Amino acid sequence: MANLHMDVDATHALVAEIRSTSQQFQQQFASLSTRVDSTIGTTWIAPGAIVFQDEFRQCSIRVREVIEQMESLALRLQQETAEWMAMAQID
């Protein structure tokens, strides 16, 4: 039989770290998005600026997907940890 182990303190800390990183990433990217939007049409007026802005918006979609995936993984780890703790109490 396999020997299973989980350090629940470590997994709780990892959940918190994933969530914190996700929030920081989201805040930093929001700030960057604001800077891009404020640059296009004021500091940079050219057809290339519009192309850049469109490409950046596509990148934004992918970044939001990554942030959502990070949040989903944090939730999954939190649930796995809770299940582990519940099973440990049964033993």
Legacy VTK file of the C-alpha trace (Angstrom):
# vtk DataFile Version 3.0
C-alpha trace
ASCII
DATASET POLYDATA
POINTS 91 float
0.000 0.000 0.000
1.250 3.503 -0.824
2.374 5.751 1.984
0.518 9.060 1.699
1.500 12.274 3.429
0.442 15.915 3.440
1.923 18.739 5.471
-1.278 20.754 5.863
0.557 23.782 7.233
2.669 23.846 4.079
-0.356 23.426 1.802
-2.228 26.208 3.637
0.811 28.444 3.147
0.976 27.497 -0.527
-2.712 28.363 -1.021
-2.090 31.774 0.545
0.999 32.300 -1.630
-0.812 31.360 -4.844
-3.680 33.717 -3.994
-1.320 36.542 -3.068
0.711 36.090 -6.242
-2.465 36.009 -8.322
-3.731 39.236 -6.724
-0.377 40.981 -7.158
-0.161 39.862 -10.766
-3.693 41.096 -11.390
-2.939 44.488 -9.811
0.323 44.923 -11.682
-1.240 43.955 -14.983
-4.164 46.331 -14.383
-1.675 49.136 -13.803
0.220 48.204 -16.953
-3.043 48.081 -18.931
-3.915 51.578 -17.742
-0.503 52.828 -18.843
-0.871 51.231 -22.274
-4.355 52.706 -22.718
-3.202 56.157 -21.663
-0.227 56.014 -24.042
-2.170 55.014 -27.148
-3.754 58.067 -28.736
-1.806 60.595 -26.664
1.893 59.808 -26.406
1.794 57.429 -29.347
-0.453 58.259 -32.294
0.144 56.010 -35.271
-1.347 52.987 -37.000
1.237 50.853 -35.230
-0.098 52.074 -31.898
-3.550 50.697 -32.662
-2.038 47.370 -33.741
-0.004 47.282 -30.523
-3.082 48.059 -28.444
-5.037 45.253 -30.132
-2.194 42.800 -29.503
-1.986 43.928 -25.894
-5.728 43.348 -25.470
-5.290 39.797 -26.779
-2.485 39.325 -24.278
-4.798 40.665 -21.565
-7.290 37.913 -22.302
-4.596 35.280 -21.841
-3.357 36.926 -18.643
-6.892 36.897 -17.202
-7.136 33.207 -18.080
-3.866 32.518 -16.234
-5.084 34.461 -13.197
-8.344 32.505 -13.198
-6.410 29.246 -13.467
-4.199 30.244 -10.533
-7.279 31.017 -8.459
-8.841 27.677 -9.442
-5.684 25.835 -8.456
-5.592 27.608 -5.096
-9.206 26.606 -4.476
-8.479 23.017 -5.496
-5.503 22.807 -3.149
-7.591 24.310 -0.359
-10.276 21.664 -0.943
-7.721 18.849 -1.135
-6.231 20.029 2.157
-9.661 20.191 3.809
-10.451 16.668 2.603
-7.102 15.450 3.871
-7.729 16.995 7.271
-11.226 15.470 7.423
-9.817 12.021 6.593
-7.085 12.417 9.202
-9.725 13.051 11.864
-11.521 9.817 10.934
-8.372 7.716 11.447
LINES 1 92
91 0 1 2 3 4 5 6 7 8 9 10 11 12 13 14 15 16 17 18 19 20 21 22 23 24 25 26 27 28 29 30 31 32 33 34 35 36 37 38 39 40 41 42 43 44 45 46 47 48 49 50 51 52 53 54 55 56 57 58 59 60 61 62 63 64 65 66 67 68 69 70 71 72 73 74 75 76 77 78 79 80 81 82 83 84 85 86 87 88 89 90
